[in-house]
Amino acid sequence: MLILTCPAQLQRLEGTLRRSLPLALPVYGAVMNINRGNPGDFEVAVDSWPRFGAVLARRSGEMPVDDCYRNMHAAFYRDLGAYRALLETPGCLRWDTAFHIFGLQEGVATVSQAIAGDKDIELEVSEYYTYLHPDPSAMPEPRLPTGVRVDTLSPSDVDLLNETWVYGGNPRSRRYLAEVLGRFPNICLRQEGTGEAVSWALSDPFGTGAHGYTVPAHRRRGLMRAVTVLAAGRAQARGFPSFGHTATGNRAMQRLQEELGHQRLPGLCRFVLHNPSLGRAGP
């Protein structure tokens, strides 16, 4: 296993991953962020260099034992055997912690399942559709309802985010959201007068459009449509692909993205949570 730290190597890896899109999207987004100041304090591990068979993007430093929000990894492989060997390399992962690995290839889940069986580790696998827009500049101009203005979220909004996020509601999710809010671009719409955030979308260490939400009292006003268009345009302006993961049962968001020209990628994105019981324990 090698940790790539040389800027020239990381630039070369970014170019290689670009040629492997869309399957490499989450790792590609992480490497793009690393190469642009590394706001998420991430690193990438490869099985070998320059000819690699597998890449794992992860937060650098010691993995917290019980924080599956901070312990988020994205994977891409060109050789399934190399990917499993990378995960089993001593020092690559702490198997006694709660952590996620996700990616757009089926082997991301099957390798975790195989290793978990050998190590008697619990797993939970969640499946999502991934949508990618081929050209955000072709999206229609957003139409904002009267009384709504474009803004960004502030640290004071973190409790609202934590309360409304389906995976939030605890101190660890709040810390994670505060960190993402402070380190990566976001966009929100605010109600004039009150300043209330009524619709928003964040981006994360993997370059993903994430945590999109509209306050229930303000739905059916076209707010999420506007947020989606604005966020995609800003991602494109920064040179990032415009993509995100949508729950397979969230038909409303699927319809919206398809109407705006997003393309649903073949297959599923699988988020694999290792040691889920540990991940839910403690504060």
N, C-alpha and C positions, 0 to 999 in steps of 0.2 A: 504493500500500500504506500502511496505517495501523496503528500499534501502539497498542492501546487501553490507556491508563494511568489514565484517570479512573474512580474508583470508581463513579460513577453510570452511566457507559457500560458498565462490566463487569457491574453489576447488571442493567442493561437487556438486555445480551447473554445473561446467564444465563436470564432469563425468556423471551427469544425462542427460545433453544435448547431450553428445556423444552417448548415447543410443537412442536418438531420431533423429539421423541423417538418411536421409539427410534433413528432413523438418526443423530442427533447425539450419542449416548451418550458416546463417548470425549472429544469436545471439551467437552461439557456437564460431565463429571466434572472435567476440567482447569480449567474456568472456576469451578466450585464451589470447588475447592481454592484457586485464586487469590483468590477473594472471602472466603476464611476463613483468611487469614494467609499464603497463598502459600508453603507449606512446601517446594515443589519448585522455587521460583525460576523460575516459568514466566511466559510472556506470550502474548498472542494477536494475530495479524496478520489484518486483514481487507482486502478489496479496496476497500471504501468504507464510509462510515458516515453515517447510521444504516441506510440500505438497503444491505445487503451481499449479495453473491452467493457468497462463500466465506470460510471461517475456517480458520486454521491455528494450533493450539496447539503451542507449542514452548518449550524451555528458553531463557531469556534469556542474553545474552552471546555471546561468540565460540564457534563450534562447534569442538570438537576435531577434528583431521583424521582420526584413525583409531579413534574410539570410537563405534561404532554403538549401544552401550547408552545412553550419555548423549544421543546425538543422536537422540532419539525424538520424532516429531511426530504429532499426530492431526489429521485433516482432516474437514471437513463443508462441503458446498456446496449451494447452491440453484440455481446456474447453472454448468454444466460449463465453459463458455468462460471465465467469471470465475475459476473455480478454476485452470485452466491459466495464465491471465494472471497470477494471483497468484504461482504458483510460479516463473514466468519473470521476475517483477519483480526488477531488480537489488537485492541485499541481502536478499532473502527467504530464500534458501538458498545454501549453498556447495556447488556441484556437484562440487568436487574433494575432498569429504570422504565418509566412510562415514556414512550415516544411514538411518533408517527413516521411512517415512510409513505410517500405517495408518488405516483407517476402514471403515465398514459399507456404503459405496456403491461400486459397480463402477468408477465413474470414477476413484476413487483410484488404482487399478492402471493403467487404460488411459491416463490422463494421464501418469503416470510412464513408461510404456512408450513413449509417443509422444515425450516430451522426451528420454528416454534414447537413442532411435533417432537423434534429431537431433544429440545431443552425443556419441554413441559411448560411452555409459556402460553398464556391466554392471548387471544387475538380478537379484534373486531375489525371487519372490513366494511367500509362505506363506499358506495359507488355513485359517481356523478357523471353527467354529461359535460364535455368541454366544448365551449363555443369560441371560435376565432373569427375576427373580422378581417377579410383580406385587404380592405382599403378604407379605413375610417374617414378619409377625406371625401369619400363618396356618400357618406351618410347625410340625411336631411338635416337642415339647420334646426336646432331645438327651439320649441316654442314654450316660453315660460308664461304661466298664468299671471294675471295681475296680482301684485302684492307679494311676489316672490323674487328674491335676488340670489345671484350666484355668489358663493363664498367658500371658505374652507372650514373644516372642523377645528376646534380649539381644544386644549387640554380639559377645559371645563365641561366638554361634551362627553367625556369618557364614561360617566355613569349612565347616561342615556344609551350609549352604544352597548354597554355591558348588560343593561336591562333588556334590550330589545334583541340581542343576538341569541339565536336559538341554542348556541353552544356556550353561552355566557352565564352570568349570574353568580359568579364566585370570584374570590380575590385573585386567583391565578389568571382567569380570563380577563379580569380588569387590568392586571399588570401587562398582559400581552397586548391588549387593545391600546393601552396608553403608549406602549413602546412603538407599535405600528403607526399610531397616530402622530407620534413625534418624529418618526424617521423617514416616512415614505409619503409620497403625494396622495392627497385625497381631495374630494370635492363634495360640497353640500349645497343644498338650497335652503334659504332661511326665509321665514315669514317676516315681511316688513312690519315695523312697529314693535313686535314682541322679540324679534331676533331668534325665535325658536328654530332649531334645525328640524326640518320636516322630511328631508330625503337626502340620502348620501351614498357614497361609495368610496372605499379605501383601496389602496394597493398594498402589496405585502412584499416580503423579502424575495419572493419568486417572480415578481413582476406581474402578479395576478390581479385582476380586478376583483375585489373581495368585499364582503360585508355590506352588500347593497341592501338598503332598507328604506321604506317610506312609512312614516307614522300613520297608523290606521285612519285617523280622522282626516288625513289629507290625500287619501288614495283616490283613484279614478280622476285625477286632475292632469295626468300626463307627466308627473314629476319624475318618475323613474325612467321614462323614455328620455327626458331631457338630461338627467344625470348620466345615463348610459352613453349618450352621444357626446356629451362634454368630456367625460372621462376617457372615452376612446380617442378623441381628438388630442387630448393632452398626452396620452401615452404615445401616440404616433409622433407628436412634436418632440418628444424626448428620445425617439428612436426605438421605443419598445413595442413589441407586438401587443395587440389589444385582444386579450383572451380572459376567460374566467370559467369557473366550474359551477354548474347549476344542478340542484337536486333533481333526480329523475322524476320525482312526483310534482315538481314545481312547474306545471304546464303554463301558467301565466307568464313566468319569466322566459320560458322557452319560446313562447309565441312572440313575445316582445323582441327578443334577440333575432329571431328568424325574420320578423318584419323589418328590422333595421339592417339586414344583410349579413348577420353573423352566420357562419357555417358550423354545423355540429360535426365534430370530428368523429370518425369511426371508432367503435369500441367505447370503453369507459375509463374514466380516471378513478383509480382505486386509492383510497386513504386507508392505510393499515395501522391500527392502533395496537401497539404491543403493551401488554400488562395493563389492560383497562382498569382493573380493580385498584391497582396502585395509583393510577392516574387520577382516580376520583377520591383518593384518601387524603386526609389532611387539609389544611387551610389553603 
